[in-house]
Amino acid sequence: MNLSREIFWDVDYSKLDFDKSANWIICRVLDRGSLKDWFQIKEHYGIEKILSVAQDAKYLSKKTIYFLSAIYTIPLTQFRCYNLMRFQQEQWIY
């Protein structure tokens, strides 16, 4: 795969193991990748694997989970990060 290097700014891209780190790579691309990156992970991992990882992820942006929910008609409550997000208290602004 030839994913955008800027979304992996904090690691050595040449040392990425696309099989061992699949979950981390999928989440990173879902949150920060381009459309080109999306098509590459979709081709490499398959949509079932991507949706499985997304539903089990501890954190994804709201935009990402709402997008996946709308496109693939998955209820928001089936995303682990959505359920965790609902129970986190926000800080009070004084």
Phi and psi restraints in degrees (value plus and minus 20) as a CYANA .aco file:
   2 ASN   PHI    -146.7  -106.7
   2 ASN   PSI      54.5    94.5
   3 LEU   PHI    -100.7   -60.7
   3 LEU   PSI     140.4   180.4
   4 SER   PHI     -80.0   -40.0
   4 SER   PSI     107.2   147.2
   5 ARG   PHI     -91.9   -51.9
   5 ARG   PSI     -46.1    -6.1
   6 GLU   PHI     -87.8   -47.8
   6 GLU   PSI     -42.4    -2.4
   7 ILE   PHI    -100.4   -60.4
   7 ILE   PSI     -28.8    11.2
   8 PHE   PHI    -137.4   -97.4
   8 PHE   PSI      23.4    63.4
   9 TRP   PHI     -83.2   -43.2
   9 TRP   PSI     -45.1    -5.1
  10 ASP   PHI    -116.5   -76.5
  10 ASP   PSI     -17.2    22.8
  11 VAL   PHI    -153.5  -113.5
  11 VAL   PSI     143.6   183.6
  12 ASP   PHI    -101.0   -61.0
  12 ASP   PSI      87.6   127.6
  13 TYR   PHI     -77.4   -37.4
  13 TYR   PSI     -55.7   -15.7
  14 SER   PHI     -87.6   -47.6
  14 SER   PSI     -38.1     1.9
  15 LYS   PHI    -120.1   -80.1
  15 LYS   PSI     -15.4    24.6
  16 LEU   PHI     -86.1   -46.1
  16 LEU   PSI     112.7   152.7
  17 ASP   PHI    -124.8   -84.8
  17 ASP   PSI      86.9   126.9
  18 PHE   PHI     -89.2   -49.2
  18 PHE   PSI     -34.3     5.7
  19 ASP   PHI    -115.6   -75.6
  19 ASP   PSI     -66.4   -26.4
  20 LYS   PHI     -88.8   -48.8
  20 LYS   PSI     -54.5   -14.5
  21 SER   PHI    -125.2   -85.2
  21 SER   PSI       7.6    47.6
  22 ALA   PHI     -76.5   -36.5
  22 ALA   PSI     -66.8   -26.8
  23 ASN   PHI     -81.6   -41.6
  23 ASN   PSI     -65.1   -25.1
  24 TRP   PHI     -84.9   -44.9
  24 TRP   PSI     -63.0   -23.0
  25 ILE   PHI     -85.1   -45.1
  25 ILE   PSI     -63.0   -23.0
  26 ILE   PHI     -81.2   -41.2
  26 ILE   PSI     -66.8   -26.8
  27 CYS   PHI     -82.9   -42.9
  27 CYS   PSI     -60.5   -20.5
  28 ARG   PHI     -83.6   -43.6
  28 ARG   PSI     -63.3   -23.3
  29 VAL   PHI     -88.5   -48.5
  29 VAL   PSI     -60.2   -20.2
  30 LEU   PHI     -81.0   -41.0
  30 LEU   PSI     -60.9   -20.9
  31 ASP   PHI    -102.5   -62.5
  31 ASP   PSI     -54.6   -14.6
  32 ARG   PHI    -146.7  -106.7
  32 ARG   PSI     -24.4    15.6
  33 GLY   PHI    -103.4   -63.4
  33 GLY   PSI     149.1   189.1
  34 SER   PHI    -112.3   -72.3
  34 SER   PSI     157.2   197.2
  35 LEU   PHI     -83.0   -43.0
  35 LEU   PSI     -57.1   -17.1
  36 LYS   PHI     -80.9   -40.9
  36 LYS   PSI     -62.7   -22.7
  37 ASP   PHI     -83.6   -43.6
  37 ASP   PSI     -60.4   -20.4
  38 TRP   PHI     -78.6   -38.6
  38 TRP   PSI     -67.4   -27.4
  39 PHE   PHI     -84.0   -44.0
  39 PHE   PSI     -54.7   -14.7
  40 GLN   PHI     -88.7   -48.7
  40 GLN   PSI     -63.8   -23.8
  41 ILE   PHI     -91.0   -51.0
  41 ILE   PSI     -52.2   -12.2
  42 LYS   PHI     -83.3   -43.3
  42 LYS   PSI     -60.4   -20.4
  43 GLU   PHI     -91.2   -51.2
  43 GLU   PSI     -59.6   -19.6
  44 HIS   PHI     -96.1   -56.1
  44 HIS   PSI     -67.4   -27.4
  45 TYR   PHI    -118.2   -78.2
  45 TYR   PSI     -47.3    -7.3
  46 GLY   PHI      69.4   109.4
  46 GLY   PSI     131.2   171.2
  47 ILE   PHI     -88.0   -48.0
  47 ILE   PSI     -53.5   -13.5
  48 GLU   PHI     -83.2   -43.2
  48 GLU   PSI     -63.7   -23.7
  49 LYS   PHI     -85.1   -45.1
  49 LYS   PSI     -63.3   -23.3
  50 ILE   PHI     -81.8   -41.8
  50 ILE   PSI     -66.4   -26.4
  51 LEU   PHI     -87.5   -47.5
  51 LEU   PSI     -56.3   -16.3
  52 SER   PHI     -83.0   -43.0
  52 SER   PSI     -65.4   -25.4
  53 VAL   PHI     -84.8   -44.8
  53 VAL   PSI     -63.5   -23.5
  54 ALA   PHI     -82.9   -42.9
  54 ALA   PSI     -60.2   -20.2
  55 GLN   PHI     -90.3   -50.3
  55 GLN   PSI     -45.3    -5.3
  56 ASP   PHI    -118.7   -78.7
  56 ASP   PSI     -24.1    15.9
  57 ALA   PHI     -87.5   -47.5
  57 ALA   PSI     122.6   162.6
  58 LYS   PHI     -96.8   -56.8
  58 LYS   PSI     -48.3    -8.3
  59 TYR   PHI    -164.4  -124.4
  59 TYR   PSI     109.2   149.2
  60 LEU   PHI    -163.9  -123.9
  60 LEU   PSI     132.7   172.7
  61 SER   PHI     -86.7   -46.7
  61 SER   PSI     137.6   177.6
  62 LYS   PHI     -79.2   -39.2
  62 LYS   PSI     -60.2   -20.2
  63 LYS   PHI     -79.6   -39.6
  63 LYS   PSI     -61.7   -21.7
  64 THR   PHI     -86.1   -46.1
  64 THR   PSI     -67.5   -27.5
  65 ILE   PHI     -91.8   -51.8
  65 ILE   PSI     -53.1   -13.1
  66 TYR   PHI     -88.3   -48.3
  66 TYR   PSI     -57.6   -17.6
  67 PHE   PHI     -82.7   -42.7
  67 PHE   PSI     -71.4   -31.4
  68 LEU   PHI     -82.3   -42.3
  68 LEU   PSI     -59.2   -19.2
  69 SER   PHI     -82.6   -42.6
  69 SER   PSI     -63.1   -23.1
  70 ALA   PHI     -92.1   -52.1
  70 ALA   PSI     -65.0   -25.0
  71 ILE   PHI     -89.6   -49.6
  71 ILE   PSI     -61.2   -21.2
  72 TYR   PHI    -126.1   -86.1
  72 TYR   PSI      -6.4    33.6
  73 THR   PHI      25.2    65.2
  73 THR   PSI      33.5    73.5
  74 ILE   PHI    -126.9   -86.9
  74 ILE   PSI     107.1   147.1
  75 PRO   PHI     -80.0   -40.0
  75 PRO   PSI     120.8   160.8
  76 LEU   PHI     -76.0   -36.0
  76 LEU   PSI     -53.2   -13.2
  77 THR   PHI     -88.4   -48.4
  77 THR   PSI     -30.2     9.8
  78 GLN   PHI    -106.4   -66.4
  78 GLN   PSI     -23.4    16.6
  79 PHE   PHI    -115.4   -75.4
  79 PHE   PSI     100.8   140.8
  80 ARG   PHI     -76.6   -36.6
  80 ARG   PSI     -63.5   -23.5
  81 CYS   PHI     -86.9   -46.9
  81 CYS   PSI     -49.9    -9.9
  82 TYR   PHI     -87.2   -47.2
  82 TYR   PSI     -63.4   -23.4
  83 ASN   PHI     -86.6   -46.6
  83 ASN   PSI     -58.2   -18.2
  84 LEU   PHI     -86.7   -46.7
  84 LEU   PSI     -58.0   -18.0
  85 MET   PHI     -83.7   -43.7
  85 MET   PSI     -57.3   -17.3
  86 ARG   PHI     -86.0   -46.0
  86 ARG   PSI     -46.7    -6.7
  87 PHE   PHI    -120.4   -80.4
  87 PHE   PSI     -20.6    19.4
  88 GLN   PHI    -103.0   -63.0
  88 GLN   PSI     113.0   153.0
  89 GLN   PHI    -102.3   -62.3
  89 GLN   PSI     116.8   156.8
  90 GLU   PHI    -106.9   -66.9
  90 GLU   PSI     132.9   172.9
  91 GLN   PHI     -92.2   -52.2
  91 GLN   PSI     125.6   165.6
  92 TRP   PHI     -98.4   -58.4
  92 TRP   PSI     120.9   160.9
  93 ILE   PHI    -122.8   -82.8
  93 ILE   PSI      99.5   139.5
